[in-house]
Amino acid sequence: MKNSQKGFLVPMAIAAGLLIIGGGLYFYVHSQNQETRLKTALATAKAIALTETETLESLEQKFAATYPLHALVQEQYSNMNSIVQNTNFFFGNLGSSNPEIIVKTKNSSIKTDIETRRAKISALLIEWKKKAAQSLTKEVNAETIKEIKADARTIDAFINELSSIINALTPANSGLSQSEIAYYESIVSEAANQIDNVIIALAGAQSGTVSTSNTVAIANTPQEIQAQIEAQIIVVAKAEAIVATLEGQLAATQTPVEVTTSTGGSSGTQGTQSDQTQSGEIPNPILETILPPADPITVTPGPPELIQGTNKD
């Protein structure tokens, strides 16, 4: 009786072992295929993102060559907006008409003044969007540049006062560490350099050192080219998002995973998935639960349709 039971259990044990090995081999191959598919999809996505970025750069170059002053206006409005946004870190309650500086100031009058300046700039940000859009529909001349330069001077005064506040901070009077103060100083220093560059660029345009002659045939209005640029910016953002998603999925398939198994009633850690693969062992079937699905991966390019009449040289 014992012999017959033993004879029955041996084939069952072998069958169970083959099933585990077969399952492990399937999941191993499945994971390898998934990694290969992800790498292929990622390479395609990166190629598409590069192409779309080059298209965007080409449109921006065309705009600058065809309408140099219009392009300058758009660029400097964008630069000034970015400079202001980069200093938001120092203020609270920016969604209202009463922004509040969050670092300590020497006295209440300085605090009131910097907050008043920031409130004025909040209103300017809204006006800049309107001015930037309007500049595309009319001729840009010296008067236009003069108006933008005045706005830049307003930001310059704001940055200078903010710099004086930050530069007066010490660990004793602010409660901040020296490294925090150094970081704050780097922010305002960079903002000061950026607004100086804006003013220099506008001064160059005002004095006529920026060429206003068209170097390419005009096939579109400034509005039309700018619309193409804005549409292409969205396409590039989507392409880059696909790349980021695929990179994350690929990283997930390559993350080492510790697997615990039981042998003869005792348990122990076999090692990581990468260790097993390198040693030639077959991963445990439990890995199926952490591997990404094997659904087909597709990457679809999405270039915008150019406006009729665009010069494609």
C-alpha positions in Angstrom: 0.0 0.0 0.0 2.8 2.4 0.9 4.6 1.5 -2.3 1.6 2.3 -4.4 1.0 5.7 -2.7 4.7 6.5 -3.1 4.5 5.6 -6.8 1.5 7.8 -7.2 3.0 10.8 -5.3 6.3 10.8 -7.3 4.6 11.5 -10.7 2.4 14.1 -9.1 5.4 15.9 -7.6 7.1 15.8 -11.0 4.0 17.1 -12.7 3.7 19.9 -10.2 7.3 20.8 -10.6 7.0 21.0 -14.4 3.9 23.1 -14.1 5.8 25.6 -11.9 8.8 25.7 -14.2 6.5 26.0 -17.2 4.6 28.9 -15.6 7.8 30.6 -14.6 9.2 30.3 -18.1 6.1 31.8 -19.6 6.2 34.8 -17.2 9.9 35.2 -17.8 9.4 35.3 -21.6 6.4 37.5 -21.1 8.4 40.0 -19.1 11.2 40.0 -21.6 8.8 40.6 -24.5 7.1 43.4 -22.5 10.5 45.1 -21.9 11.4 44.8 -25.6 8.1 46.2 -26.7 8.4 49.1 -24.3 11.9 49.9 -25.5 10.7 49.9 -29.1 7.8 52.1 -28.3 10.0 54.5 -26.3 12.5 54.8 -29.2 9.6 55.6 -31.5 8.1 58.1 -29.0 11.5 59.9 -28.6 11.9 60.1 -32.3 8.4 61.7 -32.6 9.1 64.1 -29.8 12.4 65.2 -31.4 10.6 65.7 -34.8 7.8 67.8 -33.2 10.3 69.9 -31.3 12.3 70.6 -34.4 9.0 71.6 -36.1 8.3 74.0 -33.2 11.8 75.5 -33.5 11.4 75.9 -37.2 8.1 77.8 -36.8 9.7 80.1 -34.1 12.6 80.8 -36.4 10.3 81.5 -39.3 8.3 84.0 -37.1 11.5 85.7 -36.0 12.8 86.0 -39.5 9.5 87.2 -41.0 8.3 89.5 -38.2 11.4 90.3 -36.1 9.8 93.1 -34.0 6.6 91.1 -33.4 8.7 88.1 -32.3 10.7 90.4 -30.0 7.5 91.7 -28.4 6.1 88.2 -27.9 9.4 87.0 -26.4 9.8 89.9 -24.0 6.2 89.7 -22.8 6.8 86.0 -22.1 10.1 86.7 -20.4 8.6 89.3 -18.1 5.8 87.1 -17.1 8.2 84.3 -16.3 10.4 86.6 -14.2 7.4 87.7 -12.1 6.1 84.1 -11.7 9.5 83.0 -10.4 9.2 85.5 -7.5 5.8 84.2 -6.5 7.7 82.0 -4.0 8.1 85.1 -1.7 4.4 86.0 -1.6 1.2 84.6 -0.3 -2.4 85.5 -1.1 -1.5 86.2 -4.7 -5.0 85.4 -5.9 -6.3 88.6 -4.3 -5.6 92.3 -4.7 -3.6 92.2 -1.4 -0.5 90.0 -1.8 1.6 89.5 1.3 5.3 89.0 1.5 6.2 85.9 3.5 9.7 86.9 4.6 10.5 89.5 7.3 11.1 93.1 6.3 12.9 95.9 8.2 9.7 97.9 8.8 6.0 98.1 8.0 6.5 100.8 5.3 8.9 98.6 3.3 6.4 95.7 3.7 3.6 97.8 2.4 5.6 99.2 -0.5 6.7 95.8 -1.8 3.2 94.4 -1.5 1.7 97.4 -3.4 4.3 96.9 -6.2 3.4 93.2 -6.4 -0.4 94.1 -6.6 0.3 96.5 -9.4 2.3 93.8 -11.3 -0.6 91.4 -10.9 -2.8 93.9 -12.8 0.0 94.3 -15.4 0.1 90.5 -16.0 -3.5 90.6 -17.2 -2.8 93.6 -19.4 0.3 92.0 -20.9 -1.8 89.1 -22.2 -4.0 91.6 -24.0 -1.1 93.6 -25.3 0.7 90.6 -26.6 -2.4 89.5 -28.5 -3.0 93.0 -29.8 0.6 93.4 -31.0 0.0 90.5 -33.5 -2.7 92.4 -35.3 -0.9 95.7 -35.8 2.4 97.1 -36.8 5.1 97.1 -34.1 7.0 100.4 -34.0 9.2 102.4 -31.7 6.2 103.5 -29.6 5.2 99.9 -29.0 8.7 99.1 -27.8 8.7 102.1 -25.5 5.5 101.0 -23.8 6.9 97.5 -23.2 10.1 99.0 -21.9 8.1 101.0 -19.3 6.5 97.8 -18.1 10.0 96.2 -17.9 11.2 99.2 -15.8 8.2 98.6 -13.4 9.4 95.0 -12.9 13.0 96.1 -12.5 12.1 98.5 -9.6 10.1 95.6 -8.0 13.0 93.2 -8.3 15.4 95.8 -6.9 13.3 96.4 -3.9 12.7 92.6 -3.4 16.5 92.1 -3.6 17.2 94.7 -0.9 14.7 92.9 1.4 16.2 89.4 0.7 19.8 90.7 1.0 19.0 92.2 4.5 18.0 88.8 5.8 20.2 87.0 8.4 19.6 83.9 10.4 19.1 86.1 13.5 16.5 88.5 12.1 14.6 86.0 9.8 14.6 82.7 11.6 16.0 81.2 8.3 19.1 79.1 7.9 22.1 80.5 6.0 21.5 78.0 3.2 17.9 79.1 2.9 18.9 82.7 2.7 21.5 81.9 0.1 18.8 80.1 -2.0 16.5 83.1 -1.7 19.3 85.4 -2.8 20.0 83.2 -5.9 16.3 83.5 -6.9 16.3 87.3 -6.8 19.7 87.5 -8.4 18.6 85.5 -11.3 15.4 87.6 -11.7 17.6 90.7 -11.7 19.8 89.4 -14.5 16.8 88.3 -16.5 15.0 91.7 -16.4 18.3 93.4 -17.3 18.5 91.2 -20.4 14.9 92.2 -21.3 15.6 95.9 -21.0 18.8 95.5 -23.1 16.9 93.7 -25.8 14.1 96.3 -25.9 16.7 99.1 -25.9 18.3 97.5 -28.9 15.0 97.4 -30.7 14.2 100.9 -29.8 17.5 102.2 -31.1 17.1 100.3 -34.4 19.8 97.7 -33.9 17.3 94.9 -34.4 16.7 94.3 -38.1 13.1 95.0 -39.2 13.5 93.7 -42.8 11.8 90.5 -43.8 14.3 87.8 -44.8 11.6 85.3 -46.1 8.5 85.6 -48.2 5.5 86.6 -46.1 2.9 83.8 -46.5 1.1 84.2 -43.2 0.1 87.0 -40.8 1.8 87.2 -37.4 -1.4 85.9 -35.9 -1.4 82.8 -38.1 2.2 81.9 -37.5 1.7 82.5 -33.7 -1.3 80.2 -33.8 0.8 77.5 -35.4 3.4 77.9 -32.8 0.9 77.7 -29.9 -0.7 74.6 -31.5 2.8 73.0 -31.9 3.7 73.7 -28.3 0.7 71.5 -27.3 1.8 68.8 -29.7 5.3 68.8 -28.2 4.0 68.7 -24.7 1.9 65.6 -25.5 4.8 63.9 -27.2 7.0 64.5 -24.2 4.3 63.2 -21.9 4.2 60.0 -23.9 7.9 59.6 -23.6 7.7 60.2 -19.8 5.0 57.6 -19.4 6.9 54.9 -21.4 10.0 55.6 -19.5 8.1 55.0 -16.3 6.6 51.8 -17.5 10.0 50.6 -18.7 11.6 51.4 -15.4 8.9 49.4 -13.7 9.8 46.3 -15.7 13.5 46.7 -14.8 13.0 47.2 -11.0 14.6 44.4 -9.0 12.0 42.4 -7.1 12.8 40.2 -4.1 11.0 36.8 -4.2 10.6 34.5 -1.2 10.0 30.8 -1.9 9.6 27.7 0.3 11.6 24.5 0.0 10.9 21.6 2.2 9.0 23.7 4.7 11.8 26.3 5.1 11.7 29.7 3.5 14.4 31.9 2.2 15.0 34.8 -0.2 16.2 33.7 -3.6 17.3 37.2 -4.6 16.2 39.8 -7.1 14.6 39.3 -10.5 17.7 40.6 -12.2 20.0 38.3 -10.1 17.9 35.3 -11.2 18.0 36.2 -14.8 21.7 36.7 -14.8 22.3 33.3 -13.1 20.0 31.5 -15.5 17.3 30.6 -13.0 13.6 31.0 -13.9 11.7 33.7 -11.9 8.9 32.6 -9.6 5.4 32.8 -11.2 4.4 35.4 -8.6 6.2 38.0 -10.7 3.1 38.1 -12.9 1.4 40.3 -10.4 4.0 43.1 -10.7 4.6 43.0 -14.5 2.9 45.5 -16.7 0.0 44.2 -19.0 0.9 42.9 -22.4 -1.6 45.0 -24.2 -0.3 46.4 -27.6 1.6 49.7 -27.2 1.0 52.3 -29.9 2.6 55.7 -30.3 0.7 58.0 -32.6 2.3 61.2 -33.9 0.1 64.2 -33.9 1.5 67.1 -35.9 -0.9 70.0 -36.4 -2.2 71.0 -39.8 -0.4 74.0 -41.0 -2.4 77.0 -42.1 -2.8 77.2 -45.9 -0.2 79.3 -47.5 2.5 78.6 -45.0 6.0 78.8 -46.5 7.5 75.4 -45.9 11.1 76.3 -46.9 
